[in-house]
């Protein structure tokens, strides 16, 4: 191991180079060998030292021979550099013309040399579990809610259609609302009934509907077997319970897909019937409730797969997944963050565990599961944990389909009223991409 003194600033011109060698007050080289390089970050409010794995550093190189400058894609495989890697000479701290410190390393492998540079910003961004997730994941920003909490914030969850479409800051606000609460509302949407091109929905005019314009701001619309968009209307002998006037229990959509949609949008074109109030509930709050009340039952909810299926109308979709899915990253928190919940009783199929009565460990887990499932269901069906709203015509509810449960009360058209919703889906990947870019724009 080689120790590096850092008690003074050293400057040395490098011929035909745009940077100067120095031991900076913001980034210091501490020690190094062929396995790791240790650097210290001197910030205004703290100082900390991190030991970086050399394979990680070499694998993260962004030189033109390591990453294409136009596509930004990697030009080598990790396995190409993971064996026989060593240092050639002493790593250096250099300073750029923008006065940013960076670590400069020359690598030796199989008789070839390769130079890499790592900015202090990059190194700081990978110096801890929390910094690695910053700007990519936003779990710490999530706000767990019940009726009391959501009512205190409900006015902040409203954005007008024109502001959403025209003001980037308010679109970013919507992104953050969806990340924090899993719920947002867009109001004052022009009626598609006033547009001769949007009287009857079909695939040819799907992108002309207002809900498509709302969804397209997030990226591409997720097309399903329902189509690009879907109508929600009262139908006789409906193939989907949503197209009836009967009570629709709390659920999530398309859990029988391998990759269910991340966001659902429901535009209320007409909503003048009696009843039909919509109900939303934070499933993460329910999961946390079970974890606090019965940890063993909670564990079973993360293990036992629930069967979801749609076997109707010449379609057969199937997938099995646990009720609660936790994040798989290393967290500094005492308990793992909840990634998503899978709850959809109307589309639940027969269980594939707990089928036979015996003393297997699977059946023991299943009994714990049933206890936890009851706790979860009782929680979400309690009105104090719900937000109920009679949606206005010309409004759209956008909600996180992997977190927020939605329901609809029974309705009647005996008053002569009409009920017509237009909906669509967006993948979570598209939403999170916009969330990252949107928050990055606010930091500039």
JONOR-V430387 format. One record per helix or strand of 2 or more residues. SS is the DSSP state (h for helix, s for strand). FROM is the first residue (numbers start at 1). LEN is the number of residues. If there is no record, write none. Layout:
# JONOR-V430387
ss from len
SS FROM LEN
SS FROM LEN
This chain:
# JONOR-V430387
ss from len
s 2 2
s 20 2
s 27 6
s 36 7
s 47 7
h 54 6
h 78 4
s 86 2
s 92 4
s 101 9
s 112 8
h 120 6
h 129 5
h 139 3
h 147 11
s 158 3
h 161 6
h 168 14
s 183 5
h 192 3
h 206 3
h 210 7
s 230 3
h 241 3
s 248 4
s 263 9
s 274 2
s 278 5
h 283 11
h 295 7
s 305 8
s 315 8
s 324 3
s 338 4
h 345 3
h 361 20
h 383 3
s 386 4
s 395 6
s 404 5
s 411 2
s 419 8
h 428 16
